[in-house]
Amino acid sequence: MNRKLLISTAALIAGLGIAYSSLQTPTASASYRVVKRTEDNAPFSTFYLKNKHSNAYMWNLSHTKKSHNLKNYPHTTWSRTSTVTLQSGKKRSIYYQVSNGRYNGYVWHGYFKAGQNPDVSYRTNSDKEVVYSSIPKRDWSQVGSETDYTLKKPQLTGLSSYSAYAKKPTTSQINKVVAFIKASNNAAGITGTGSLAPDHDGDPTYNGWQNFRIVMRPISSSKSKTMVPYVEYMTNNVIDEGTGNSYSGSEWETAGTFKAFYDAASAISVKSYDSNKQPSDTGTVIFTPISYALPSYAVEDPYFYTQADKIYTLAKGSLSVVQNGTQLEYVKTANILKFPNQIVYRNGIAYGLADPTRTAVNINHSKATHYRQIDPNFTSPAFNDDVYRNGQWTQNFSVVLDEDWAENVNGGMALKPATIMLTQPSTDPDRIPDFNPPYPVAMGTTTADANTLRNLYAPSSVWAKYLK
């Protein structure tokens, strides 16, 4: 996911003052200077656009560059942190310094109408439909949400329904997930609630899941009443407003669905990995390009890891919950490949994680003359095919399942098939043009996981026709 950089309202407060005089709509930035200013105090006054179809520009804090056109944010409620009078020549204009928790800048006051935007977006009005929060309610409006939960088709195409999970969790379920998160925090040495107030470096003081909440969000459309519970955690980012200064900011970011957290809290076993040692020559890899937000296989996302920090084994079903950093999601259990003894044999091919061309690998040559090394250095599913000739292993070819097809489009995934990048050793340095894999892998299909493994297990004869 491309991380978008946000600014907290608290970090935007500047000591600005105000003087009212004869004013007009500004049209250019030409040498504006601050004449007077005044600072707003929390709770901040809120505003939204009078006309959602007309241009209304936000300027950087030196009023030298337009940063955003507010007509592109028709659902947004803006919080005013200060009011400033700018002068250019003999003309003066009143601007509001506003923020939505994401963007911050000066906007001419005449574009606004006071109050909350009646056309609610859960991204810009992130304090709506909060089921539980570890931070006080008075601070809710200070932090925007990074995640837009409204999904595009075809991320919902060809998948099972998510409606069974679109209900508010019970008190006992909430308590179980809250206890799980707090226990996870304690295990990481994180206790209590982090403060939004900046430390001596100007950064908010919280880590991991220290500040978290449970929210209800509609995912099929912005106006849907069918809402799914999600867990969000607070994270801190930095943005340069073009003034030479960087501002720290807080945002809510999704950590996964509430169901994934509840299943993790109910797991029958948990396997943890040392991130400093994994992946290693032995262990477990997750060989799939796809993960799921819910155990109904609904709501797909790309899976950009070959391993997980933790794997939670569920009591039933064909999925497992995996944790990578602060994210929880489901993957097909069949795509979690285990190599407890380094080598696994399947249909005359040996499989493992070690590179036999660099490391001595104990392979029974009577069982296999080909070896597939699953390469953990790629974020996409990848493997090398090695062949045993003249008493040594040499690389035959390499395959990478290209995940450029997994495009993030406003929170949804584009329905494009995966392609194969295939290379051969240095004797043939030119990369073979990308091609469709022998077994197609595409988002929104029920065969994507299984076909990823079929490509891994395909005999060398299947791949031979692609080699030069």
FENHU-V700092 format. One record per pair of residues at least 24 apart in sequence whose C-alpha atoms are under 8 Angstrom apart, sorted by the first residue. I is the first residue (numbers start at 0). J is the second residue. Records with the same first field share a line. If there is no record, write none. Layout:
BEGIN
I: J, J
END
This chain:
BEGIN
0: 407
3: 145
4: 101, 236, 237, 238
5: 100, 101, 102, 143, 145, 235, 236, 237, 238, 247, 248, 249, 250
6: 98, 100, 101, 102, 103, 236, 237, 238, 246, 247, 248, 249, 250
7: 98, 100, 101, 141, 142, 143, 247, 248, 249, 250
8: 78, 80, 98, 99, 100, 141, 142, 248
9: 141, 195, 196
10: 246, 247, 248
11: 80, 98, 103, 246
12: 38, 39, 80, 81
13: 38, 80, 81
14: 38, 81
15: 81, 82, 83
16: 81, 82, 83, 84
17: 82, 83, 84, 93
18: 84
19: 84, 93
20: 91
21: 91
22: 90, 91, 92, 93
23: 90, 91, 92
24: 92, 107, 109
25: 92, 107
28: 62, 63, 64
29: 63, 87
30: 63, 87
31: 61, 62, 85, 86, 87
32: 85, 86, 87
33: 83, 84, 85, 86
34: 83, 84, 85, 86
35: 83, 84, 85
36: 81, 82, 83, 84
37: 81, 82, 83
38: 80, 81, 82
39: 79, 80, 81, 82
40: 80
43: 78, 79, 80
44: 78, 79, 80, 113, 114
45: 76, 77, 78, 79, 113, 114, 115
46: 76, 77, 78, 79, 111, 112, 113, 114, 115, 116
47: 75, 76, 77, 111, 112, 113, 114, 115, 116
48: 73, 110, 111, 112
49: 110, 111, 112
50: 110
55: 106, 110
56: 106, 107
57: 104, 105, 106, 107
58: 104, 105, 106
59: 103, 104, 105, 240, 241, 242
60: 104, 105, 240, 241, 242
61: 242
62: 105
66: 104
73: 118
74: 116, 117, 118, 119, 120, 123
75: 99, 116, 118, 119, 120, 123, 124
76: 114, 115, 116, 123, 124
99: 123, 143
100: 141, 142, 143, 144, 248, 249, 250
101: 143, 144, 145, 250
120: 221
121: 147, 216
122: 146, 147, 148
127: 214
128: 214, 215, 216
129: 212, 213, 214, 215
130: 212, 213, 214, 215
131: 173, 212, 213, 214
132: 210, 211, 212, 213
133: 192, 210, 211, 212
134: 192, 210, 211
142: 249, 250, 251
143: 249, 250, 251
144: 250, 251, 252
145: 250, 251, 252, 253
146: 251, 252, 253, 410
147: 409, 410
148: 216, 217, 218, 410
149: 217, 218, 219, 220, 221, 409, 410, 411
150: 218, 219, 220, 409, 410, 411
151: 219, 408, 409, 410, 411, 412
152: 411, 412, 413
153: 411, 412, 413, 414, 443
154: 298, 299, 411, 412, 413, 414, 442, 443
155: 297, 298, 299, 443
156: 443
157: 443, 444, 445
158: 296, 297, 298, 443, 444, 445
159: 295, 296, 297
160: 295, 297
161: 293, 295, 297, 298
162: 225
164: 227, 228, 258, 293
165: 225, 226, 227, 228
166: 225, 226, 227, 228
167: 215, 227, 228
168: 228
172: 261
175: 261, 264
176: 257, 260, 261, 264
179: 260, 264
180: 208
181: 209
184: 208, 209
195: 249
201: 247
202: 235, 247, 248
203: 235, 247, 248, 249
205: 233, 234
206: 234
207: 232, 233, 234, 325
208: 232, 233, 325
209: 233
213: 257
227: 256
228: 256, 257, 258
229: 253, 254, 255, 256, 257, 258
230: 254, 255, 256, 257, 260
231: 255
253: 326
254: 325, 326, 327
255: 292, 326, 327, 328
256: 292, 293, 327, 328
258: 293
259: 292, 293, 294, 320, 327, 328, 329
260: 327
262: 313, 320
263: 311, 312, 313, 320
265: 313
266: 311, 312, 313, 314
267: 311, 312, 313, 314
268: 311, 312, 313
269: 309, 310, 311, 312
270: 309, 310, 311
271: 308, 309, 310
272: 307, 308, 309
273: 308
274: 308
277: 306
278: 306, 375
279: 352, 353
280: 341, 351, 352, 353
281: 338, 339, 340, 341, 351, 352, 353
282: 337, 338, 339, 341
283: 335, 336, 337, 338, 339
284: 335, 336, 337, 375
285: 334, 335, 336
286: 334, 335, 336, 380, 451, 452
287: 330, 334, 379, 380, 448, 451, 452
288: 379, 380, 402, 448, 451
289: 330, 442, 447, 448
290: 328, 329, 330, 331
291: 328, 329, 330
292: 328, 329
293: 328, 329
294: 318, 329
299: 412, 442, 443
300: 405, 412
301: 402, 405
302: 379
303: 378, 379
304: 378, 379
305: 375, 377, 378, 379, 380
331: 448
334: 448, 449, 452
345: 456
348: 458
355: 385, 392
356: 391, 392, 393, 394
380: 451
382: 455
394: 423, 424
395: 423, 424
396: 421, 422, 423, 424
397: 421, 422, 423
398: 422
405: 442
412: 442
413: 442
414: 441, 442, 443
415: 441, 442
416: 440, 441, 442
417: 441
423: 466
431: 466, 467
437: 461
END
